[in-house]
Amino acid sequence: MSENENRKYPTGPAPDPSAGSGGAERRIRTFTPRRSRVTAAQGAALERLWPKWGIEVDGRSTLDLKALFDDLPVVLEIGFGMGEATAEMAAADPRTGILAVDVHTPGQGNLLRQIEERALTNVHVANGDAIILLRDMLAPGSLAGLRVFFPDPWPKARHHKRRIIQPEFLELAASRMAPGAVLHCATDWEPYAEHMLDVLSASPHFENTSADGGYAPRPSFRPRTRFEGQGVRKGHVVNDLLFRRI
């Protein structure tokens, strides 16, 4: 979000929440902020609802998930797009809290709007880098699950290092997940699915919930999204991977 856009929503998400919290991150980023137009409804939701449901990923303090979610078990969702699937999952399972993190301002506004329209009380929207959130703001063993649905596949070989599902990410994720918590990934890019399966299978911290050691059927609780539908219409094969924290 540009400086001028930020002035439109003075109580909304910050353009760079981790700025000034200890220096610039020097690691390779797994995401690129998308710049697209914020609609009037999304902007109104950002202005009105961010103070109640929004969290800035500034890396400065550990979140008290029990207080935020009234003692519900909490699942972290990394990259929620426009938030439709997140809101649907939250509505279907009100006894699970969802901490949904993304950097896409229109999607943040859209998810906040759906929180209000559906009267959801089990979702918080985090703004910023998911790695900073995991590393600096979540306590060890505090997550009941982790979801990474349709992350950027970075298809060019020179960009593969930017893919989020890597051994070092799994080390960090495992440290924040309780024993038995499930890491659920989904992608419509088959080479990335193969990479995910290889990396997850090699991790000493996770075990495949699929009996044959491969991909899992799509669980009924994961809604089909518009993005997923577009990929299927193009002939893409969607693969789900569900690995349990040992």
Secondary structure, DSSP 8 states (H G I E B T S, - for coil): --HHHHHH-TTS--SSTTTTSSS---S--S---------HHHHHHHHHHHHHHEEE--SSS---HHHHTTT--EEEEE--TTSHHHHHHHHH-TTSEEEEEE--HHHHHHHHHHHHHTT--SEEEEES-HHHHHHHHS-TT-EEEEEEES-----SGGGGGG-S-SHHHHHHHHHHEEEEEEEEEEES-HHHHHHHHHHHHH-TTEEESSTTSS-B---TTS---HHHHHHHHTT---EEEEEEE-
